[in-house]
Amino acid sequence: MRATQDRNAPVRPSTRSLALPAAAIVAGVAVSAVFWSGAPAAASESAAAGTTKIEGKTLFGSYLAGRIASRQRDTDAAAQYYRDALRRDPDNVEIAKKALTAELARANWVRASVIAPQIVAKEEGHRAARLYLGLEAFKDGRQSVSRDHFAKAASGPIGELAAALATAWTRAQENDAAKAYAALDTLKKAKWAQYYRLYHGALIADLLGDRDRARKTFAELFESDQRTLRLVLAYARHAGAAGDFRLAKEILATHLKAVSNPHPLARALLSDVGKTAEVRRLVTSAEHGMAEVFYSLGEALTSEGGIDIGATYIQFALYNRPAFPMALITLGSVYEATRRYDEAITTYDRIPDDSPLYFNGEVRRAINLNLLKRRDEAVEALQQLVKRFDTDDPLPAEIDPSDRNRAIQQQLAALDLYSDAAVDGVMGPSSRAAIREFQSKFGLNVDGIAGPATRAALELATKSTDDLLRGERALRVLLTLGTVLRGHEKYEEAVNVYSRAIDLIENPTRRHWRYFYSRGVSHERLKDWPKAEADLERALALNPDEPLILNYLGYSWVDQNLYLEKALAMIKKAVKIKPDDGYFVDSLGWAYYRQGDYPEAVKYLERAVELRPEDPTINDHLGDAYWHVGRISEARFQWKQALELEPEPKDEIKIRRKLSRGLDKDKEARLAGQEAEEKPSGGTTQ
């Protein structure tokens, strides 16, 4: 299926690998649910349509209204109803626990400070209440009180981990390294917790001045894991803060080689190391260390499905560090996943404008405006970003080879790899030796030749953050703007925007497939098939294994009775990659239908309807296939079902005709119409 499978709304990027590994604590999610909110992990359909307010006239009414609001993740309403219920029955600990969950979810620390003590007075080990009270005491400088609360929160795997890490940071706040390490050592017997124990031990050692211990631990962790962003940033910043810029760059270069989509924070740090007067440690205070505890746990939990618990941990991180960019990005993503787009926008607005993540927040804010059907605001926000990145500037002209060589020598000199030789544009032995050393450090092919990959790596290592990310940001903004316009059927405008983006791509690579694909889809919607086909084929050449391209181009050919064997092979490949995508399975069934293999078409179209029962086109296709295998009553049922699902007007006409005449008569009528159109113009008149 081509038309509706094209998902115009950008998908939230996975946040996995941003914090520490989640696998060690996944098992704790189910255990924690007993101690936390009973709200389901997936957003209900009613949340998308808006919450219906229910007035609580009685204690029971307020309680039920709070339960409904919680399940719909309307935290403001839930807090209001539970507050009313608690006012009516102040000694009810069950209501108090639900009220606390709602207040923590909306970061209402004033109300949490009132409710949490009431809960622990009756249920000593309530984890959420104890963790909050521990953080409150930590923030107030009452470290012994804080530790007491954390100790009583240590139930279940996550509780034990959070309590130990948080306790260690209370000791760091007191500048007591030995007791901080001792607190972490309580986790020694739990193999799944060792990464967290060692990572936070290194952060504490770095903060308290034990650089040897910090470096040794960071190095051990990094040796086994070069992908986890927070570890990479902490280790590289540790090296940079000590003035070891070469090590910092090696760490970041190794990380960038290990990941397919480098994070802006890693790229920005690599461009900044050695250029600024000071590289600050990742954690510069015990408060930030405490925030790191709850951010890393919260991010891990949300990425593994524990959205409600994880979001509260993220709020705990922001309680300690309100402008924590990574926590804000993660919290905004949680709000998006649960369809709370207004809250996501508010969260992204809090990201400091000097953070490398500010741009990401601005793009996500525009996407959420669009999801709220505030299209004009979304388009305006994206257009402002387009202007900011000067995307109308022409591509740079090809520079003279000697100028390029001098630029390469200057970059190598900036990296302390080319200090004794002249910057003269002549790539002699010294230049080639420096290039080989650079290639070795970046994991490139070591040949001493500054080819495209080496030049790109040099730019990454030496350009400023703004210069480094400007082009990439311009492309992302244009892609997002084009997608918003396409989603609102502004196809001509979308084509223009995608074309501006493509003009900025000097040498398209695999990662640029989406720009050609998106423009191709827009051309196809404008019924300009030659241009659409050219763009889709270019996208496929860039990324031959992308199921979206395989399906869209394959279905388009099938729908036009073109290249049926080739199209069938492409769609089969898409279905093999994503076997549970109803749109792809529909395309496969329709390909068999076009080839006249109706039994095989029925097989796949029935599966497609199971996967996407709400789609009118898929139901219509199944009706056609049923008709051709003699299942006439079932065919009519599927066509009626397609009508009830509100198809496009032109499709509705065709379906009603089939219900009236059946497919055979419809075919005869179509042939008769074609014959009438082919008659000479001077024939019959009326």
Solvent accessible surface area in square Angstrom, and as a share of the most:
residue,aa,sasa,rsa
1,M,1,0.00
2,R,40,0.15
3,A,52,0.41
4,T,67,0.39
5,Q,0,0.00
6,D,10,0.05
7,R,92,0.34
8,N,42,0.21
9,A,50,0.39
10,P,42,0.27
11,V,119,0.69
12,R,77,0.28
13,P,77,0.48
14,S,82,0.53
15,T,8,0.05
16,R,146,0.53
17,S,60,0.38
18,L,20,0.10
19,A,0,0.00
20,L,5,0.03
21,P,48,0.30
22,A,13,0.10
23,A,81,0.63
24,A,30,0.23
25,I,2,0.01
26,V,57,0.33
27,A,81,0.63
28,G,0,0.00
29,V,29,0.17
30,A,77,0.60
31,V,62,0.36
32,S,1,0.00
33,A,51,0.40
34,V,123,0.71
35,F,71,0.30
36,W,24,0.09
37,S,26,0.17
38,G,56,0.54
39,A,19,0.15
40,P,51,0.32
41,A,55,0.43
42,A,77,0.59
43,A,23,0.17
44,S,39,0.25
45,E,131,0.59
46,S,43,0.28
47,A,19,0.14
48,A,62,0.48
49,A,97,0.75
50,G,42,0.41
51,T,38,0.22
52,T,102,0.59
53,K,118,0.50
54,I,69,0.35
55,E,123,0.55
56,G,15,0.14
57,K,161,0.68
58,T,75,0.44
59,L,64,0.32
60,F,135,0.56
61,G,21,0.20
62,S,0,0.00
63,Y,46,0.17
64,L,76,0.38
65,A,2,0.01
66,G,0,0.00
67,R,78,0.29
68,I,72,0.37
69,A,2,0.01
70,S,28,0.18
71,R,108,0.39
72,Q,28,0.12
73,R,7,0.03
74,D,31,0.16
75,T,16,0.09
76,D,84,0.43
77,A,1,0.01
78,A,1,0.01
79,A,0,0.00
80,Q,98,0.43
81,Y,12,0.04
82,Y,3,0.01
83,R,88,0.32
84,D,32,0.17
85,A,0,0.00
86,L,13,0.07
87,R,162,0.59
88,R,98,0.36
89,D,40,0.21
90,P,86,0.54
91,D,103,0.53
92,N,48,0.24
93,V,36,0.21
94,E,92,0.41
95,I,6,0.03
96,A,3,0.03
97,K,37,0.16
98,K,52,0.22
99,A,1,0.01
100,L,1,0.00
101,T,26,0.15
102,A,5,0.04
103,E,1,0.01
104,L,1,0.00
105,A,26,0.20
106,R,80,0.29
107,A,32,0.25
108,N,37,0.19
109,W,53,0.19
110,V,117,0.67
111,R,56,0.20
112,A,0,0.00
113,S,36,0.23
114,V,72,0.41
115,I,0,0.00
116,A,0,0.00
117,P,59,0.37
118,Q,77,0.34
119,I,0,0.00
120,V,21,0.12
121,A,84,0.65
122,K,116,0.49
123,E,57,0.26
124,E,104,0.47
125,G,36,0.35
126,H,8,0.04
127,R,0,0.00
128,A,2,0.01
129,A,0,0.00
130,R,16,0.06
131,L,0,0.00
132,Y,2,0.01
133,L,12,0.06
134,G,0,0.00
135,L,0,0.00
136,E,35,0.16
137,A,0,0.00
138,F,2,0.01
139,K,101,0.43
140,D,91,0.47
141,G,50,0.48
142,R,105,0.38
143,Q,14,0.06
144,S,75,0.49
145,V,57,0.33
146,S,0,0.00
147,R,37,0.13
148,D,66,0.34
149,H,25,0.11
150,F,0,0.00
151,A,69,0.54
152,K,72,0.31
153,A,0,0.00
154,A,43,0.34
155,S,35,0.23
156,G,22,0.21
157,P,41,0.26
158,I,0,0.00
159,G,0,0.00
160,E,84,0.38
161,L,0,0.00
162,A,0,0.00
163,A,6,0.04
164,A,11,0.08
165,L,0,0.00
166,A,0,0.00
167,T,26,0.15
168,A,0,0.00
169,W,0,0.00
170,T,0,0.00
171,R,56,0.20
172,A,5,0.04
173,Q,66,0.30
174,E,76,0.34
175,N,113,0.58
176,D,42,0.22
177,A,31,0.24
178,A,74,0.57
179,K,103,0.44
180,A,0,0.00
181,Y,23,0.09
182,A,57,0.44
183,A,13,0.10
184,L,4,0.02
185,D,56,0.29
186,T,103,0.60
187,L,10,0.05
188,K,115,0.49
189,K,195,0.83
190,A,24,0.18
191,K,183,0.77
192,W,81,0.29
193,A,0,0.00
194,Q,39,0.17
195,Y,40,0.15
196,Y,0,0.00
197,R,39,0.14
198,L,53,0.27
199,Y,0,0.00
200,H,0,0.00
201,G,8,0.08
202,A,0,0.00
203,L,5,0.03
204,I,0,0.00
205,A,0,0.00
206,D,10,0.05
207,L,33,0.16
208,L,47,0.23
209,G,55,0.53
210,D,57,0.30
211,R,121,0.44
212,D,121,0.63
213,R,103,0.37
214,A,0,0.00
215,R,75,0.27
216,K,137,0.58
217,T,18,0.10
218,F,1,0.00
219,A,37,0.29
220,E,90,0.40
221,L,10,0.05
222,F,23,0.10
223,E,139,0.63
224,S,93,0.60
225,D,24,0.13
226,Q,52,0.23
227,R,128,0.47
228,T,9,0.05
229,L,4,0.02
230,R,6,0.02
231,L,0,0.00
232,V,0,0.00
233,L,5,0.03
234,A,2,0.01
235,Y,14,0.05
236,A,0,0.00
237,R,68,0.25
238,H,3,0.01
239,A,0,0.00
240,G,3,0.03
241,A,35,0.27
242,A,40,0.31
243,G,46,0.44
244,D,48,0.25
245,F,67,0.28
246,R,109,0.40
247,L,39,0.19
248,A,0,0.00
249,K,30,0.13
250,E,55,0.24
251,I,4,0.02
252,L,0,0.00
253,A,2,0.01
254,T,51,0.29
255,H,4,0.02
256,L,17,0.08
257,K,135,0.57
258,A,37,0.28
259,V,24,0.14
260,S,113,0.73
261,N,130,0.67
262,P,35,0.22
263,H,32,0.14
264,P,26,0.17
265,L,29,0.15
266,A,0,0.00
267,R,37,0.13
268,A,4,0.03
269,L,6,0.03
270,L,0,0.00
271,S,0,0.00
272,D,50,0.26
273,V,1,0.01
274,G,38,0.37
275,K,96,0.41
276,T,70,0.40
277,A,116,0.90
278,E,122,0.55
279,V,11,0.06
280,R,144,0.53
281,R,68,0.25
282,L,22,0.11
283,V,5,0.03
284,T,40,0.23
285,S,34,0.22
286,A,5,0.04
287,E,64,0.28
288,H,48,0.22
289,G,0,0.00
290,M,0,0.00
291,A,0,0.00
292,E,1,0.00
293,V,0,0.00
294,F,0,0.00
295,Y,0,0.00
296,S,0,0.00
297,L,0,0.00
298,G,0,0.00
299,E,3,0.01
300,A,0,0.00
301,L,1,0.00
302,T,13,0.08
303,S,31,0.20
304,E,57,0.25
305,G,38,0.36
306,G,6,0.06
307,I,26,0.13
308,D,34,0.18
309,I,9,0.05
310,G,0,0.00
311,A,12,0.09
312,T,3,0.02
313,Y,0,0.00
314,I,0,0.00
315,Q,9,0.04
316,F,0,0.00
317,A,0,0.00
318,L,7,0.04
319,Y,21,0.08
320,N,13,0.06
321,R,54,0.20
322,P,84,0.53
323,A,51,0.39
324,F,3,0.01
325,P,23,0.14
326,M,3,0.01
327,A,0,0.00
328,L,0,0.00
329,I,22,0.11
330,T,2,0.01
331,L,3,0.01
332,G,0,0.00
333,S,7,0.04
334,V,4,0.02
335,Y,14,0.05
336,E,14,0.06
337,A,44,0.34
338,T,1,0.00
339,R,82,0.30
340,R,31,0.11
341,Y,43,0.16
342,D,83,0.43
343,E,58,0.26
344,A,0,0.00
345,I,18,0.09
346,T,86,0.50
347,T,5,0.03
348,Y,3,0.01
349,D,85,0.44
350,R,105,0.38
351,I,5,0.03
352,P,40,0.25
353,D,108,0.56
354,D,124,0.64
355,S,16,0.10
356,P,36,0.23
357,L,1,0.01
358,Y,52,0.20
359,F,11,0.05
360,N,26,0.13
361,G,1,0.01
362,E,24,0.11
363,V,0,0.00
364,R,18,0.06
365,R,53,0.19
366,A,0,0.00
367,I,4,0.02
368,N,0,0.00
369,L,4,0.02
370,N,24,0.12
371,L,59,0.29
372,L,55,0.27
373,K,176,0.75
374,R,92,0.34
375,R,63,0.23
376,D,101,0.52
377,E,81,0.36
378,A,0,0.00
379,V,17,0.10
380,E,85,0.38
381,A,16,0.12
382,L,0,0.00
383,Q,75,0.34
384,Q,88,0.39
385,L,10,0.05
386,V,9,0.05
387,K,138,0.58
388,R,125,0.46
389,F,13,0.06
390,D,75,0.39
391,T,9,0.05
392,D,115,0.59
393,D,83,0.43
394,P,122,0.77
395,L,78,0.39
396,P,103,0.65
397,A,88,0.68
398,E,128,0.58
399,I,82,0.42
400,D,74,0.38
401,P,96,0.60
402,S,44,0.29
403,D,63,0.33
404,R,71,0.26
405,N,35,0.18
406,R,84,0.31
407,A,42,0.33
408,I,7,0.03
409,Q,0,0.00
410,Q,107,0.48
411,Q,33,0.15
412,L,0,0.00
413,A,38,0.29
414,A,67,0.52
415,L,18,0.09
416,D,100,0.52
417,L,22,0.11
418,Y,14,0.05
419,S,94,0.61
420,D,146,0.76
421,A,36,0.28
422,A,68,0.52
423,V,63,0.36
424,D,71,0.37
425,G,7,0.07
426,V,100,0.58
427,M,32,0.14
428,G,21,0.20
429,P,117,0.74
430,S,62,0.40
431,S,1,0.01
432,R,94,0.34
433,A,49,0.38
434,A,4,0.03
435,I,1,0.00
436,R,102,0.37
437,E,68,0.30
438,F,3,0.01
439,Q,2,0.01
440,S,71,0.46
441,K,57,0.24
442,F,22,0.09
443,G,34,0.32
444,L,48,0.24
445,N,118,0.60
446,V,77,0.44
447,D,65,0.33
448,G,0,0.00
449,I,104,0.53
450,A,18,0.14
451,G,20,0.19
452,P,104,0.66
453,A,65,0.50
454,T,6,0.04
455,R,66,0.24
456,A,65,0.50
457,A,11,0.09
458,L,0,0.00
459,E,70,0.31
460,L,29,0.14
461,A,1,0.01
462,T,23,0.13
463,K,73,0.31
464,S,50,0.33
465,T,22,0.13
466,D,90,0.47
467,D,82,0.42
468,L,23,0.11
469,L,4,0.02
470,R,89,0.33
471,G,42,0.41
472,E,63,0.28
473,R,24,0.09
474,A,3,0.02
475,L,18,0.09
476,R,70,0.26
477,V,0,0.00
478,L,0,0.00
479,L,31,0.15
480,T,9,0.05
481,L,4,0.02
482,G,0,0.00
483,T,13,0.08
484,V,2,0.01
485,L,6,0.03
486,R,8,0.03
487,G,34,0.33
488,H,63,0.28
489,E,125,0.56
490,K,78,0.33
491,Y,33,0.13
492,E,120,0.54
493,E,87,0.39
494,A,0,0.00
495,V,19,0.11
496,N,93,0.48
497,V,12,0.07
498,Y,0,0.00
499,S,29,0.19
500,R,79,0.29
501,A,0,0.00
502,I,21,0.11
503,D,95,0.49
504,L,44,0.22
505,I,15,0.08
506,E,108,0.49
507,N,111,0.57
508,P,37,0.23
509,T,66,0.38
510,R,129,0.47
511,R,164,0.60
512,H,12,0.05
513,W,23,0.08
514,R,95,0.35
515,Y,19,0.07
516,F,8,0.03
517,Y,3,0.01
518,S,1,0.01
519,R,47,0.17
520,G,0,0.00
521,V,0,0.00
522,S,0,0.00
523,H,18,0.08
524,E,24,0.11
525,R,63,0.23
526,L,67,0.33
527,K,178,0.75
528,D,44,0.23
529,W,42,0.15
530,P,97,0.61
531,K,115,0.49
532,A,0,0.00
533,E,36,0.16
534,A,61,0.47
535,D,9,0.05
536,L,0,0.00
537,E,74,0.33
538,R,106,0.39
539,A,0,0.00
540,L,31,0.16
541,A,76,0.59
542,L,28,0.14
543,N,13,0.07
544,P,61,0.38
545,D,69,0.36
546,E,28,0.12
547,P,16,0.10
548,L,27,0.14
549,I,0,0.00
550,L,5,0.02
551,N,0,0.00
552,Y,0,0.00
553,L,1,0.00
554,G,0,0.00
555,Y,13,0.05
556,S,0,0.00
557,W,3,0.01
558,V,0,0.00
559,D,47,0.25
560,Q,72,0.32
561,N,86,0.44
562,L,64,0.32
563,Y,125,0.48
564,L,43,0.22
565,E,131,0.59
566,K,114,0.48
567,A,0,0.00
568,L,15,0.08
569,A,60,0.47
570,M,16,0.07
571,I,0,0.00
572,K,92,0.39
573,K,78,0.33
574,A,0,0.00
575,V,18,0.10
576,K,171,0.73
577,I,78,0.39
578,K,87,0.37
579,P,75,0.47
580,D,100,0.52
581,D,12,0.06
582,G,2,0.02
583,Y,20,0.08
584,F,1,0.00
585,V,3,0.02
586,D,0,0.00
587,S,0,0.00
588,L,6,0.03
589,G,0,0.00
590,W,18,0.06
591,A,1,0.01
592,Y,24,0.09
593,Y,26,0.10
594,R,79,0.29
595,Q,62,0.28
596,G,38,0.36
597,D,59,0.31
598,Y,58,0.22
599,P,94,0.59
600,E,50,0.22
601,A,0,0.00
602,V,10,0.06
603,K,115,0.49
604,Y,50,0.19
605,L,0,0.00
606,E,55,0.25
607,R,95,0.35
608,A,0,0.00
609,V,25,0.14
610,E,121,0.54
611,L,47,0.23
612,R,78,0.29
613,P,73,0.46
614,E,89,0.40
615,D,8,0.04
616,P,26,0.17
617,T,38,0.22
618,I,0,0.00
619,N,2,0.01
620,D,20,0.11
621,H,12,0.05
622,L,4,0.02
623,G,0,0.00
624,D,10,0.05
625,A,0,0.00
626,Y,14,0.05
627,W,34,0.12
628,H,71,0.32
629,V,53,0.30
630,G,52,0.50
631,R,87,0.32
632,I,68,0.34
633,S,89,0.58
634,E,68,0.31
635,A,0,0.00
636,R,76,0.28
637,F,128,0.53
638,Q,17,0.08
639,W,0,0.00
640,K,114,0.48
641,Q,54,0.24
642,A,0,0.00
643,L,30,0.15
644,E,130,0.58
645,L,50,0.25
646,E,147,0.66
647,P,20,0.13
648,E,107,0.48
649,P,98,0.61
650,K,126,0.53
651,D,37,0.19
652,E,58,0.26
653,I,106,0.54
654,K,110,0.46
655,I,1,0.01
656,R,132,0.48
657,R,89,0.32
658,K,14,0.06
659,L,37,0.18
660,S,90,0.58
661,R,101,0.37
662,G,0,0.00
663,L,24,0.12
664,D,82,0.43
665,K,123,0.52
666,D,14,0.07
667,K,112,0.48
668,E,113,0.51
669,A,39,0.30
670,R,125,0.45
671,L,86,0.43
672,A,55,0.43
673,G,33,0.32
674,Q,84,0.37
675,E,108,0.48
676,A,61,0.48
677,E,146,0.66
678,E,136,0.61
679,K,139,0.59
680,P,114,0.72
681,S,126,0.81
682,G,77,0.74
683,G,44,0.42
684,T,143,0.83
685,T,121,0.70
686,Q,231,1.02
